[in-house]
Amino acid sequence: MSDTFLIEQTDDRCVVSGVLDFTTASKALEDLGALVRSNEQLHIDFSQVGRCNSAALALLIELKAIARRQSHQVSFSEVPGGIRQLAQVCQVEGFI
């Protein structure tokens, strides 16, 4: 798998695939942040993410912050287990 990520959007749902790490997180934030800003409600599915690290957790937290500032709603599904565990250790699991 290459060090890229893709976003496929249909209506108020999008699926993220590929890699979410320090090399892709900035672009992911730019692209997903724009989607959060332009959709009052957005559901982001991470079921196709093949590899991720702590940058993915930072991304999720920032997407929630963007939604809150816009008075929008963003929800996540199929967050990789490692990210859920890290969120629990960091006591931020309520954000994801």
HELIX and SHEET records of a PDB file:
HELIX    1   1 ALA A   25  SER A   38  1                                  14    
HELIX    2   2 SER A   54  GLN A   70  1                                  17    
HELIX    3   3 GLY A   81  VAL A   89  1                                   9    
HELIX    4   4 GLU A   93  PHE A   95  5                                   3    
SHEET    1   A 4 PHE A   5  THR A  10  0                                        
SHEET    2   A 4 ARG A  13  LEU A  20 -1                                        
SHEET    3   A 4 GLN A  41  CYS A  52  1                                        
SHEET    4   A 4 GLN A  73  SER A  77  1                                        
END                                                                             
